[in-house]
Amino acid sequence: MSEYPHIKIQQEDFDLTTEVAALRAGHKDIGAVVSFVGTVRDINEGDEVSILELEHYPGMTEKALEKIRLEAHERWALESSLIIHRIGKMYPTDQIVLVAVSSRHRENAFYASHFIMDYLKTNAPFWKKETLPNGDERWVDARITDKEAENRWIK
Amino acid sequence: MINVLYFASFREMLGKADEQIKAEHSTVGALIESLSTRGENWQKALLENQNLQIAVNHDVAQRDTMIKAGDEIAFFPPVTGG
């Protein structure tokens, strides 16, 4: 694989078109690109959310994401892949995560992008803190459904 | 010395993000036992917490993982990214 950065953890927003163009650049063998964009919702656990703040573990988060990405490449025939995860303060409707995968055929790209998101949710050290309209702050609890989503990929 | 890091709700609950500790514990579990003597917060966050997540040198670890001088040990709650 090229020098193109496959893992990015950044405060800035990202542009889907630009990122997918870079992912595809120089690959004549790509027949399918699947991209997933996660966005900040304005409601969680029945409460309105004003701000979402993302924290990570510098060093470990990058390593964990790269491990997930490489595992996707081992499981499916992929041409290229990219994970961008934002950190810091975000607001409802903001983009928070991008997973983009390319392959010769669409099925591999669909499966791999789904797999990467499910594993990212439970294996990459990111933590979310919500601020409610009244100013109260609370850490988001891990969901059992995320663990169940991961488990379906266990071979 | 070992470097110990605390993230997210743990950092807030324990009142610190990181610290250097003398390398005198052979496993993560022994380190946890020792940190837990600091008080109720520490006991709750580390010793009695079934959901405690541990990393040693950026790899997922368990209570029986061996540690040595120079290692970086991190404690954090279950992750919630994406």
gemmi code that builds the backbone of each chain (N, CA, C; Angstrom):
import gemmi

chains = {
    "A": [
        ("MET", (0.815, -1.210, 0.000), (0.000, 0.000, 0.000), (0.852, 1.264, 0.000)),
        ("SER", (0.311, 2.345, -0.472), (1.070, 3.580, -0.677), (1.315, 4.339, 0.623)),
        ("GLU", (1.871, 5.534, 0.465), (2.155, 6.395, 1.617), (0.909, 7.135, 2.094)),
        ("TYR", (-0.136, 7.015, 1.360), (-1.393, 7.663, 1.700), (-1.794, 7.326, 3.134)),
        ("PRO", (-2.113, 8.325, 3.978), (-2.450, 8.017, 5.375), (-3.815, 7.323, 5.496)),
        ("HIS", (-3.807, 6.157, 6.060), (-5.022, 5.351, 6.129), (-5.801, 5.566, 7.411)),
        ("ILE", (-5.144, 6.190, 8.384), (-5.775, 6.466, 9.674), (-5.574, 7.942, 9.978)),
        ("LYS", (-6.651, 8.639, 10.233), (-6.495, 10.052, 10.613), (-7.363, 10.337, 11.825)),
        ("ILE", (-6.744, 10.914, 12.845), (-7.491, 11.364, 14.012), (-7.286, 12.872, 14.048)),
        ("GLN", (-8.364, 13.608, 13.944), (-8.235, 15.054, 13.752), (-9.410, 15.806, 14.352)),
        ("GLN", (-9.151, 17.083, 14.664), (-10.238, 17.921, 15.158), (-11.079, 18.447, 13.995)),
        ("GLU", (-10.411, 18.718, 12.870), (-11.092, 19.340, 11.737), (-12.124, 18.405, 11.127)),
        ("ASP", (-13.074, 19.013, 10.469), (-14.064, 18.282, 9.696), (-13.374, 17.669, 8.473)),
        ("PHE", (-14.066, 16.762, 7.800), (-13.510, 16.161, 6.574), (-14.523, 16.300, 5.446)),
        ("ASP", (-13.993, 16.216, 4.234), (-14.855, 16.296, 3.053), (-14.864, 14.930, 2.368)),
        ("LEU", (-16.030, 14.338, 2.320), (-16.180, 12.978, 1.798), (-15.630, 12.849, 0.378)),
        ("THR", (-15.975, 13.797, -0.483), (-15.563, 13.729, -1.889), (-14.039, 13.749, -2.025)),
        ("THR", (-13.412, 14.670, -1.277), (-11.954, 14.781, -1.324), (-11.290, 13.509, -0.822)),
        ("GLU", (-11.812, 12.981, 0.274), (-11.197, 11.799, 0.885), (-11.349, 10.571, -0.016)),
        ("VAL", (-12.519, 10.406, -0.587), (-12.734, 9.236, -1.451), (-11.903, 9.358, -2.733)),
        ("ALA", (-11.749, 10.581, -3.239), (-10.920, 10.781, -4.432), (-9.478, 10.367, -4.146)),
        ("ALA", (-8.973, 10.730, -2.965), (-7.603, 10.375, -2.592), (-7.470, 8.865, -2.413)),
        ("LEU", (-8.499, 8.263, -1.864), (-8.498, 6.811, -1.632), (-8.436, 6.046, -2.958)),
        ("ARG", (-9.105, 6.595, -3.963), (-9.197, 5.911, -5.257), (-8.018, 6.214, -6.170)),
        ("ALA", (-7.305, 7.299, -5.874), (-6.267, 7.796, -6.782), (-5.281, 6.697, -7.170)),
        ("GLY", (-5.109, 6.498, -8.466), (-4.116, 5.555, -8.972), (-4.565, 4.117, -8.997)),
        ("HIS", (-5.735, 3.817, -8.467), (-6.228, 2.435, -8.482), (-7.162, 2.235, -9.679)),
        ("LYS", (-6.659, 1.550, -10.684), (-7.511, 1.305, -11.854), (-8.364, 0.057, -11.665)),
        ("ASP", (-8.042, -0.675, -10.607), (-8.704, -1.969, -10.402), (-9.930, -1.881, -9.487)),
        ("ILE", (-10.285, -0.649, -9.089), (-11.419, -0.506, -8.166), (-12.754, -0.514, -8.906)),
        ("GLY", (-13.656, -1.361, -8.450), (-14.986, -1.381, -9.031), (-16.038, -0.920, -8.057)),
        ("ALA", (-15.636, -0.782, -6.776), (-16.625, -0.434, -5.753), (-15.979, 0.391, -4.646)),
        ("VAL", (-16.675, 1.428, -4.220), (-16.259, 2.195, -3.039), (-17.475, 2.275, -2.122)),
        ("VAL", (-17.272, 1.851, -0.871), (-18.334, 2.015, 0.121), (-17.808, 2.962, 1.182)),
        ("SER", (-18.595, 3.994, 1.492), (-18.176, 4.901, 2.560), (-19.309, 5.056, 3.559)),
        ("PHE", (-18.921, 5.159, 4.814), (-19.885, 5.372, 5.891), (-19.495, 6.643, 6.618)),
        ("VAL", (-20.456, 7.530, 6.829), (-20.212, 8.736, 7.622), (-21.117, 8.690, 8.844)),
        ("GLY", (-20.508, 8.736, 10.016), (-21.274, 8.817, 11.258), (-21.432, 10.282, 11.631)),
        ("THR", (-22.616, 10.651, 12.098), (-22.864, 12.058, 12.443), (-23.377, 12.183, 13.879)),
        ("VAL", (-23.263, 13.365, 14.414), (-23.687, 13.617, 15.795), (-25.196, 13.820, 15.836)),
        ("ARG", (-25.852, 13.009, 16.651), (-27.313, 13.120, 16.825), (-27.640, 14.163, 17.885)),
        ("ASP", (-28.847, 14.706, 17.801), (-29.230, 15.722, 18.794), (-29.933, 15.100, 19.988)),
        ("ILE", (-30.032, 13.771, 19.994), (-30.733, 13.142, 21.111), (-30.037, 11.829, 21.466)),
        ("ASN", (-29.925, 11.553, 22.771), (-29.358, 10.289, 23.233), (-30.010, 9.923, 24.560)),
        ("GLU", (-30.391, 8.660, 24.706), (-31.045, 8.196, 25.939), (-32.257, 9.073, 26.272)),
        ("GLY", (-32.952, 9.566, 25.243), (-34.151, 10.362, 25.465), (-33.904, 11.824, 25.809)),
        ("ASP", (-32.639, 12.223, 25.884), (-32.347, 13.617, 26.230), (-31.736, 14.353, 25.048)),
        ("GLU", (-32.044, 15.654, 24.999), (-31.456, 16.484, 23.963), (-29.969, 16.686, 24.268)),
        ("VAL", (-29.163, 16.605, 23.232), (-27.725, 16.776, 23.404), (-27.279, 18.041, 22.676)),
        ("SER", (-26.547, 18.918, 23.379), (-26.098, 20.172, 22.769), (-24.685, 20.069, 22.208)),
        ("ILE", (-23.821, 19.373, 22.979), (-22.415, 19.257, 22.573), (-21.967, 17.816, 22.798)),
        ("LEU", (-21.157, 17.326, 21.899), (-20.542, 16.011, 22.075), (-19.031, 16.219, 22.040)),
        ("GLU", (-18.346, 15.732, 23.090), (-16.898, 15.903, 23.117), (-16.227, 14.540, 23.061)),
        ("LEU", (-15.279, 14.406, 22.157), (-14.596, 13.131, 21.936), (-13.173, 13.173, 22.464)),
        ("GLU", (-12.835, 12.158, 23.254), (-11.474, 12.042, 23.792), (-10.859, 10.759, 23.243)),
        ("HIS", (-9.547, 10.736, 23.036), (-8.890, 9.505, 22.599), (-7.598, 9.303, 23.371)),
        ("TYR", (-6.934, 8.209, 23.090), (-5.675, 7.865, 23.754), (-4.586, 7.924, 22.695)),
        ("PRO", (-3.891, 9.064, 22.591), (-2.903, 9.227, 21.517), (-1.900, 8.072, 21.525)),
        ("GLY", (-1.669, 7.521, 20.379), (-0.759, 6.385, 20.282), (-1.519, 5.078, 20.226)),
        ("MET", (-2.299, 4.820, 21.248), (-3.036, 3.556, 21.253), (-4.207, 3.580, 20.271)),
        ("THR", (-4.875, 4.712, 20.171), (-6.049, 4.777, 19.287), (-5.634, 4.511, 17.834)),
        ("GLU", (-4.549, 5.142, 17.401), (-4.062, 4.947, 16.037), (-3.706, 3.480, 15.803)),
        ("LYS", (-3.036, 2.894, 16.795), (-2.614, 1.497, 16.681), (-3.827, 0.562, 16.601)),
        ("ALA", (-4.822, 0.832, 17.430), (-6.031, -0.006, 17.443), (-6.777, 0.103, 16.111)),
        ("LEU", (-6.864, 1.322, 15.575), (-7.563, 1.510, 14.298), (-6.827, 0.807, 13.165)),
        ("GLU", (-5.503, 0.910, 13.173), (-4.717, 0.266, 12.118), (-4.877, -1.255, 12.179)),
        ("LYS", (-4.948, -1.782, 13.390), (-5.143, -3.230, 13.553), (-6.503, -3.663, 12.962)),
        ("ILE", (-7.528, -2.877, 13.230), (-8.871, -3.184, 12.710), (-8.865, -3.114, 11.183)),
        ("ARG", (-8.207, -2.086, 10.660), (-8.146, -1.881, 9.208), (-7.426, -3.047, 8.530)),
        ("LEU", (-6.303, -3.439, 9.108), (-5.537, -4.540, 8.506), (-6.293, -5.858, 8.600)),
        ("GLU", (-7.051, -6.017, 9.668), (-7.844, -7.243, 9.777), (-8.920, -7.283, 8.682)),
        ("ALA", (-9.492, -6.135, 8.374), (-10.473, -6.075, 7.279), (-9.820, -6.484, 5.962)),
        ("HIS", (-8.569, -6.042, 5.769), (-7.845, -6.401, 4.531), (-7.525, -7.887, 4.483)),
        ("GLU", (-7.340, -8.483, 5.653), (-7.082, -9.928, 5.683), (-8.337, -10.724, 5.367)),
        ("ARG", (-9.481, -10.209, 5.821), (-10.719, -10.968, 5.663), (-11.334, -10.823, 4.279)),
        ("TRP", (-11.171, -9.642, 3.670), (-11.803, -9.397, 2.370), (-10.779, -8.846, 1.395)),
        ("ALA", (-10.983, -9.110, 0.136), (-10.081, -8.596, -0.902), (-10.390, -7.123, -1.131)),
        ("LEU", (-9.582, -6.256, -0.510), (-9.801, -4.809, -0.620), (-8.638, -4.175, -1.355)),
        ("GLU", (-8.906, -3.076, -2.024), (-7.830, -2.341, -2.696), (-7.258, -1.280, -1.765)),
        ("SER", (-8.110, -0.560, -1.076), (-7.637, 0.494, -0.169), (-8.708, 0.791, 0.874)),
        ("SER", (-8.279, 1.423, 1.953), (-9.230, 1.739, 3.019), (-8.763, 2.947, 3.812)),
        ("LEU", (-9.705, 3.591, 4.454), (-9.415, 4.819, 5.189), (-10.351, 4.936, 6.388)),
        ("ILE", (-9.780, 5.334, 7.524), (-10.605, 5.630, 8.692), (-10.244, 7.037, 9.173)),
        ("ILE", (-11.233, 7.904, 9.262), (-11.025, 9.227, 9.869), (-11.947, 9.325, 11.073)),
        ("HIS", (-11.396, 9.691, 12.217), (-12.228, 9.877, 13.405), (-11.906, 11.235, 13.985)),
        ("ARG", (-12.936, 12.029, 14.232), (-12.701, 13.359, 14.796), (-12.685, 13.300, 16.322)),
        ("ILE", (-11.955, 14.249, 16.915), (-11.910, 14.380, 18.365), (-12.224, 15.841, 18.719)),
        ("GLY", (-12.445, 16.080, 19.998), (-12.755, 17.437, 20.432), (-14.249, 17.690, 20.457)),
        ("LYS", (-14.628, 18.968, 20.431), (-16.047, 19.325, 20.560), (-16.770, 19.287, 19.229)),
        ("MET", (-17.937, 18.642, 19.233), (-18.778, 18.592, 18.036), (-20.223, 18.881, 18.417)),
        ("TYR", (-21.012, 19.206, 17.395), (-22.398, 19.605, 17.633), (-23.331, 18.782, 16.741)),
        ("PRO", (-24.606, 18.675, 17.135), (-25.548, 17.904, 16.319), (-25.448, 18.267, 14.836)),
        ("THR", (-25.511, 17.249, 14.014), (-25.368, 17.267, 12.537), (-23.906, 17.230, 12.086)),
        ("ASP", (-22.948, 17.462, 12.987), (-21.538, 17.398, 12.578), (-21.164, 15.972, 12.178)),
        ("GLN", (-20.218, 15.866, 11.266), (-19.650, 14.565, 10.913), (-18.657, 14.171, 12.001)),
        ("ILE", (-18.675, 12.899, 12.387), (-17.770, 12.477, 13.460), (-16.803, 11.395, 12.992)),
        ("VAL", (-17.245, 10.513, 12.108), (-16.364, 9.420, 11.677), (-16.607, 9.100, 10.203)),
        ("LEU", (-15.521, 8.735, 9.530), (-15.623, 8.273, 8.136), (-14.872, 6.953, 7.991)),
        ("VAL", (-15.545, 5.982, 7.420), (-14.877, 4.735, 7.020), (-15.131, 4.587, 5.527)),
        ("ALA", (-14.068, 4.455, 4.753), (-14.222, 4.274, 3.303), (-13.349, 3.112, 2.859)),
        ("VAL", (-13.916, 2.259, 2.036), (-13.229, 1.039, 1.617), (-13.452, 0.861, 0.123)),
        ("SER", (-12.408, 0.460, -0.587), (-12.584, 0.179, -2.015), (-12.151, -1.243, -2.319)),
        ("SER", (-12.800, -1.811, -3.321), (-12.463, -3.177, -3.724), (-12.858, -3.371, -5.186)),
        ("ARG", (-12.476, -4.497, -5.723), (-12.857, -4.822, -7.097), (-14.365, -4.974, -7.214)),
        ("HIS", (-14.940, -5.620, -6.212), (-16.371, -5.918, -6.247), (-17.072, -5.389, -5.003)),
        ("ARG", (-18.337, -5.050, -5.159), (-19.025, -4.320, -4.089), (-19.211, -5.106, -2.800)),
        ("GLU", (-19.394, -6.409, -2.911), (-19.727, -7.171, -1.711), (-18.634, -7.062, -0.643)),
        ("ASN", (-17.373, -7.203, -1.080), (-16.264, -7.082, -0.128), (-16.246, -5.716, 0.540)),
        ("ALA", (-16.525, -4.682, -0.244), (-16.488, -3.319, 0.295), (-17.612, -3.086, 1.316)),
        ("PHE", (-18.794, -3.624, 1.021), (-19.907, -3.504, 1.979), (-19.563, -4.201, 3.296)),
        ("TYR", (-19.148, -5.450, 3.193), (-18.832, -6.216, 4.406), (-17.713, -5.551, 5.208)),
        ("ALA", (-16.655, -5.176, 4.518), (-15.477, -4.639, 5.216), (-15.791, -3.328, 5.937)),
        ("SER", (-16.561, -2.450, 5.310), (-16.858, -1.165, 5.957), (-17.750, -1.381, 7.188)),
        ("HIS", (-18.679, -2.316, 7.064), (-19.553, -2.646, 8.197), (-18.733, -3.220, 9.360)),
        ("PHE", (-17.843, -4.125, 9.026), (-16.952, -4.751, 10.009), (-16.087, -3.702, 10.716)),
        ("ILE", (-15.477, -2.812, 9.944), (-14.594, -1.793, 10.538), (-15.371, -0.920, 11.517)),
        ("MET", (-16.563, -0.501, 11.148), (-17.359, 0.330, 12.061), (-17.721, -0.418, 13.339)),
        ("ASP", (-18.153, -1.669, 13.187), (-18.538, -2.450, 14.370), (-17.355, -2.655, 15.316)),
        ("TYR", (-16.181, -2.911, 14.769), (-15.005, -3.132, 15.613), (-14.514, -1.832, 16.229)),
        ("LEU", (-14.586, -0.771, 15.459), (-14.171, 0.540, 15.956), (-14.971, 0.922, 17.201)),
        ("LYS", (-16.255, 0.633, 17.165), (-17.147, 1.000, 18.268), (-16.749, 0.376, 19.600)),
        ("THR", (-16.163, -0.813, 19.553), (-15.866, -1.513, 20.810), (-14.370, -1.693, 21.069)),
        ("ASN", (-13.528, -1.462, 20.057), (-12.098, -1.748, 20.215), (-11.164, -0.555, 20.104)),
        ("ALA", (-11.654, 0.565, 19.635), (-10.757, 1.721, 19.502), (-11.025, 2.681, 20.655)),
        ("PRO", (-9.979, 3.068, 21.377), (-10.183, 3.923, 22.541), (-10.589, 5.364, 22.197)),
        ("PHE", (-11.892, 5.551, 22.135), (-12.511, 6.878, 22.036), (-13.603, 6.912, 23.103)),
        ("TRP", (-13.772, 8.055, 23.715), (-14.840, 8.197, 24.710), (-15.625, 9.464, 24.416)),
        ("LYS", (-16.952, 9.343, 24.578), (-17.837, 10.464, 24.275), (-18.392, 11.071, 25.555)),
        ("LYS", (-18.390, 12.381, 25.594), (-19.020, 13.088, 26.713), (-20.056, 14.047, 26.145)),
        ("GLU", (-21.259, 13.972, 26.708), (-22.343, 14.819, 26.214), (-22.586, 15.992, 27.152)),
        ("THR", (-22.926, 17.114, 26.560), (-23.418, 18.242, 27.354), (-24.886, 18.449, 26.991)),
        ("LEU", (-25.738, 18.478, 28.010), (-27.174, 18.663, 27.802), (-27.477, 20.177, 27.761)),
        ("PRO", (-28.659, 20.559, 27.277), (-28.983, 21.989, 27.165), (-28.870, 22.741, 28.497)),
        ("ASN", (-29.103, 22.061, 29.636), (-28.996, 22.739, 30.941), (-27.553, 22.831, 31.437)),
        ("GLY", (-26.613, 22.368, 30.620), (-25.204, 22.466, 30.990), (-24.643, 21.231, 31.667)),
        ("ASP", (-25.521, 20.284, 32.033), (-25.035, 19.048, 32.661), (-24.169, 18.255, 31.679)),
        ("GLU", (-23.105, 17.669, 32.216), (-22.233, 16.836, 31.396), (-22.321, 15.389, 31.848)),
        ("ARG", (-22.257, 14.470, 30.898), (-22.229, 13.053, 31.275), (-21.460, 12.251, 30.229)),
        ("TRP", (-20.752, 11.229, 30.713), (-20.032, 10.342, 29.806), (-21.023, 9.343, 29.228)),
        ("VAL", (-20.860, 9.055, 27.959), (-21.747, 8.093, 27.297), (-21.315, 6.683, 27.679)),
        ("ASP", (-22.294, 5.884, 28.116), (-21.996, 4.499, 28.488), (-21.876, 3.621, 27.254)),
        ("ALA", (-21.017, 2.602, 27.369), (-20.912, 1.625, 26.288), (-22.247, 0.893, 26.174)),
        ("ARG", (-22.605, 0.541, 24.959), (-23.875, -0.149, 24.725), (-23.642, -1.633, 24.513)),
        ("ILE", (-24.512, -2.412, 25.084), (-24.437, -3.859, 24.894), (-24.662, -4.200, 23.414)),
        ("THR", (-25.467, -3.383, 22.734), (-25.749, -3.652, 21.317), (-24.498, -3.493, 20.451)),
        ("ASP", (-23.568, -2.627, 20.891), (-22.325, -2.476, 20.143), (-21.475, -3.735, 20.256)),
        ("LYS", (-21.483, -4.325, 21.457), (-20.715, -5.555, 21.670), (-21.338, -6.694, 20.858)),
        ("GLU", (-22.660, -6.718, 20.812), (-23.350, -7.750, 20.026), (-23.044, -7.592, 18.544)),
        ("ALA", (-22.943, -6.325, 18.103), (-22.631, -6.058, 16.696), (-21.234, -6.563, 16.363)),
        ("GLU", (-20.311, -6.404, 17.319), (-18.947, -6.900, 17.097), (-18.947, -8.426, 17.029)),
        ("ASN", (-19.699, -9.037, 17.935), (-19.662, -10.501, 18.064), (-20.112, -11.238, 16.804)),
        ("ARG", (-20.952, -10.583, 15.995), (-21.437, -11.305, 14.812), (-20.323, -11.548, 13.794)),
        ("TRP", (-19.187, -10.841, 13.957), (-18.078, -11.017, 13.006), (-17.077, -12.057, 13.464)),
        ("ILE", (-17.282, -12.602, 14.660), (-16.327, -13.586, 15.169), (-16.439, -14.862, 14.350)),
        ("LYS", (-15.280, -15.277, 13.868), (-15.278, -16.424, 12.953), (-15.428, -17.738, 13.705)),
    ],
    "B": [
        ("MET", (10.655, 3.118, 36.994), (9.346, 3.757, 37.084), (8.414, 3.219, 35.995)),
        ("ILE", (7.124, 3.286, 36.277), (6.140, 3.006, 35.243), (5.271, 4.254, 35.085)),
        ("ASN", (4.716, 4.389, 33.874), (3.849, 5.525, 33.591), (2.413, 5.025, 33.614)),
        ("VAL", (1.560, 5.647, 34.439), (0.173, 5.199, 34.549), (-0.750, 6.309, 34.047)),
        ("LEU", (-1.660, 5.949, 33.144), (-2.569, 6.930, 32.548), (-4.017, 6.593, 32.876)),
        ("TYR", (-4.829, 7.641, 33.035), (-6.259, 7.473, 33.311), (-7.038, 8.286, 32.284)),
        ("PHE", (-8.052, 7.672, 31.675), (-8.802, 8.370, 30.630), (-10.274, 8.554, 30.971)),
        ("ALA", (-10.847, 9.562, 30.324), (-12.289, 9.820, 30.324), (-12.840, 9.924, 31.754)),
        ("SER", (-13.908, 9.158, 32.064), (-14.538, 9.297, 33.382), (-13.550, 8.923, 34.504)),
        ("PHE", (-12.597, 8.049, 34.211), (-11.622, 7.672, 35.238), (-10.738, 8.859, 35.619)),
        ("ARG", (-10.337, 9.620, 34.605), (-9.489, 10.787, 34.859), (-10.224, 11.756, 35.790)),
        ("GLU", (-11.522, 11.933, 35.527), (-12.299, 12.874, 36.347), (-12.547, 12.332, 37.750)),
        ("MET", (-12.859, 11.023, 37.808), (-13.169, 10.405, 39.094), (-11.940, 10.360, 40.005)),
        ("LEU", (-10.789, 10.112, 39.401), (-9.571, 9.937, 40.195), (-8.780, 11.232, 40.330)),
        ("GLY", (-9.172, 12.236, 39.538), (-8.544, 13.548, 39.680), (-7.154, 13.661, 39.094)),
        ("LYS", (-6.782, 12.721, 38.230), (-5.495, 12.875, 37.538), (-5.481, 12.153, 36.200)),
        ("ALA", (-4.647, 12.664, 35.289), (-4.559, 12.096, 33.945), (-3.411, 11.094, 33.838)),
        ("ASP", (-2.344, 11.356, 34.603), (-1.193, 10.453, 34.526), (-0.289, 10.640, 35.732)),
        ("GLU", (0.520, 9.654, 35.966), (1.494, 9.734, 37.061), (2.593, 8.703, 36.856)),
        ("GLN", (3.714, 8.969, 37.509), (4.832, 8.033, 37.489), (4.811, 7.283, 38.814)),
        ("ILE", (4.930, 5.966, 38.730), (4.919, 5.151, 39.943), (6.137, 4.253, 39.929)),
        ("LYS", (6.655, 3.990, 41.116), (7.811, 3.104, 41.239), (7.457, 1.726, 40.698)),
        ("ALA", (8.338, 1.143, 39.908), (8.061, -0.158, 39.285), (8.306, -1.284, 40.283)),
        ("GLU", (7.299, -1.507, 41.143), (7.497, -2.565, 42.144), (6.356, -3.578, 42.115)),
        ("HIS", (5.593, -3.569, 41.028), (4.493, -4.523, 40.897), (4.772, -5.422, 39.704)),
        ("SER", (4.527, -6.710, 39.871), (4.862, -7.651, 38.796), (3.740, -7.782, 37.775)),
        ("THR", (2.507, -7.534, 38.204), (1.370, -7.640, 37.278), (0.477, -6.409, 37.395)),
        ("VAL", (-0.413, -6.261, 36.400), (-1.403, -5.187, 36.449), (-2.265, -5.339, 37.706)),
        ("GLY", (-2.632, -6.583, 38.009), (-3.466, -6.851, 39.182), (-2.819, -6.354, 40.469)),
        ("ALA", (-1.521, -6.570, 40.611), (-0.811, -6.116, 41.810), (-0.791, -4.588, 41.878)),
        ("LEU", (-0.643, -3.956, 40.711), (-0.686, -2.488, 40.654), (-2.060, -1.975, 41.088)),
        ("ILE", (-3.106, -2.647, 40.595), (-4.476, -2.252, 40.944), (-4.703, -2.380, 42.458)),
        ("GLU", (-4.260, -3.489, 43.020), (-4.385, -3.699, 44.478), (-3.754, -2.536, 45.224)),
        ("SER", (-2.572, -2.170, 44.787), (-1.827, -1.130, 45.464), (-2.513, 0.239, 45.299)),
        ("LEU", (-2.962, 0.558, 44.078), (-3.644, 1.845, 43.850), (-4.955, 1.929, 44.635)),
        ("SER", (-5.587, 0.774, 44.826), (-6.892, 0.747, 45.484), (-6.826, 1.093, 46.962)),
        ("THR", (-5.646, 1.028, 47.532), (-5.506, 1.390, 48.952), (-5.579, 2.912, 49.131)),
        ("ARG", (-5.594, 3.668, 48.024), (-5.638, 5.135, 48.112), (-6.994, 5.658, 48.571)),
        ("GLY", (-8.043, 4.834, 48.400), (-9.358, 5.317, 48.831), (-10.491, 4.678, 48.063)),
        ("GLU", (-11.696, 5.088, 48.429), (-12.902, 4.461, 47.884), (-13.029, 4.643, 46.374)),
        ("ASN", (-12.718, 5.860, 45.896), (-12.777, 6.125, 44.452), (-11.919, 5.152, 43.665)),
        ("TRP", (-10.734, 4.954, 44.166), (-9.769, 4.098, 43.482), (-10.234, 2.647, 43.505)),
        ("GLN", (-10.768, 2.268, 44.664), (-11.272, 0.896, 44.822), (-12.417, 0.647, 43.833)),
        ("LYS", (-13.333, 1.629, 43.749), (-14.495, 1.486, 42.861), (-14.087, 1.477, 41.389)),
        ("ALA", (-13.191, 2.394, 41.034), (-12.814, 2.536, 39.623), (-11.990, 1.352, 39.127)),
        ("LEU", (-11.122, 0.833, 39.978), (-10.173, -0.171, 39.514), (-10.443, -1.583, 40.054)),
        ("LEU", (-10.488, -1.705, 41.367), (-10.549, -3.051, 41.967), (-11.896, -3.728, 41.759)),
        ("GLU", (-12.979, -2.980, 41.969), (-14.313, -3.615, 41.944), (-15.013, -3.462, 40.607)),
        ("ASN", (-14.350, -2.850, 39.652), (-15.011, -2.519, 38.390), (-14.878, -3.645, 37.362)),
        ("GLN", (-15.992, -4.303, 37.093), (-15.982, -5.419, 36.141), (-15.754, -4.941, 34.710)),
        ("ASN", (-16.042, -3.662, 34.469), (-15.900, -3.118, 33.107), (-14.568, -2.420, 32.866)),
        ("LEU", (-13.683, -2.505, 33.836), (-12.382, -1.847, 33.701), (-11.653, -2.330, 32.448)),
        ("GLN", (-11.160, -1.373, 31.661), (-10.348, -1.717, 30.483), (-8.898, -1.332, 30.788)),
        ("ILE", (-7.990, -2.204, 30.354), (-6.577, -2.006, 30.668), (-5.756, -2.087, 29.384)),
        ("ALA", (-4.735, -1.231, 29.281), (-3.782, -1.362, 28.180), (-2.372, -1.272, 28.746)),
        ("VAL", (-1.483, -2.110, 28.238), (-0.072, -2.023, 28.593), (0.696, -1.763, 27.294)),
        ("ASN", (1.414, -0.653, 27.266), (2.160, -0.247, 26.066), (1.279, -0.263, 24.812)),
        ("HIS", (0.083, 0.272, 24.955), (-0.870, 0.456, 23.842), (-1.541, -0.819, 23.364)),
        ("ASP", (-1.331, -1.923, 24.074), (-2.050, -3.152, 23.727), (-3.026, -3.507, 24.836)),
        ("VAL", (-4.165, -4.073, 24.448), (-5.161, -4.481, 25.434), (-4.528, -5.499, 26.384)),
        ("ALA", (-4.758, -5.315, 27.681), (-4.151, -6.197, 28.682), (-5.204, -6.649, 29.690)),
        ("GLN", (-4.795, -7.591, 30.530), (-5.682, -8.131, 31.573), (-5.002, -7.931, 32.930)),
        ("ARG", (-5.711, -8.324, 33.968), (-5.152, -8.170, 35.317), (-3.884, -9.010, 35.520)),
        ("ASP", (-3.780, -10.133, 34.798), (-2.588, -10.980, 35.001), (-1.438, -10.627, 34.044)),
        ("THR", (-1.590, -9.564, 33.263), (-0.511, -9.133, 32.362), (0.694, -8.668, 33.194)),
        ("MET", (1.882, -9.137, 32.794), (3.103, -8.780, 33.512), (3.516, -7.342, 33.149)),
        ("ILE", (4.052, -6.629, 34.126), (4.550, -5.276, 33.847), (5.956, -5.111, 34.410)),
        ("LYS", (6.671, -4.166, 33.808), (8.059, -3.919, 34.247), (8.392, -2.437, 34.100)),
        ("ALA", (9.527, -2.050, 34.617), (9.943, -0.648, 34.557), (9.926, -0.162, 33.113)),
        ("GLY", (9.459, 1.056, 32.914), (9.416, 1.642, 31.572), (8.093, 1.437, 30.862)),
        ("ASP", (7.247, 0.563, 31.408), (5.958, 0.301, 30.756), (4.983, 1.465, 30.960)),
        ("GLU", (4.042, 1.552, 30.003), (2.946, 2.517, 30.139), (1.659, 1.727, 30.351)),
        ("ILE", (1.028, 1.951, 31.497), (-0.207, 1.220, 31.818), (-1.355, 2.225, 31.828)),
        ("ALA", (-2.412, 1.902, 31.071), (-3.550, 2.821, 31.003), (-4.809, 2.143, 31.523)),
        ("PHE", (-5.607, 2.916, 32.241), (-6.897, 2.433, 32.742), (-8.001, 3.308, 32.157)),
        ("PHE", (-9.057, 2.660, 31.668), (-10.157, 3.447, 31.099), (-11.465, 2.657, 31.087)),
        ("PRO", (-12.585, 3.373, 30.945), (-13.889, 2.702, 30.863), (-14.093, 2.126, 29.463)),
        ("PRO", (-15.137, 1.302, 29.268), (-15.428, 0.782, 27.930), (-15.516, 1.921, 26.915)),
        ("VAL", (-15.085, 1.649, 25.701), (-14.969, 2.720, 24.711), (-16.320, 3.002, 24.041)),
        ("THR", (-16.485, 4.240, 23.594), (-17.779, 4.652, 23.024), (-17.591, 5.549, 21.801)),
        ("GLY", (-16.673, 5.180, 20.917), (-16.441, 6.025, 19.742), (-17.408, 5.722, 18.614)),
        ("GLY", (-17.161, 6.371, 17.490), (-17.913, 6.096, 16.272), (-19.186, 6.899, 16.131)),
    ],
}
model = gemmi.Model(1)
for chain_id, residues in chains.items():
    chain = gemmi.Chain(chain_id)
    for i, (resn, *xyz) in enumerate(residues, 1):
        res = gemmi.Residue()
        res.name, res.seqid = resn, gemmi.SeqId(i, " ")
        for name, pos in zip(("N", "CA", "C"), xyz):
            atom = gemmi.Atom()
            atom.name, atom.element = name, gemmi.Element(name[0])
            atom.pos, atom.b_iso = gemmi.Position(*pos), 0.0
            res.add_atom(atom)
        chain.add_residue(res)
    model.add_chain(chain)
structure = gemmi.Structure()
structure.add_model(model)
structure.setup_entities()
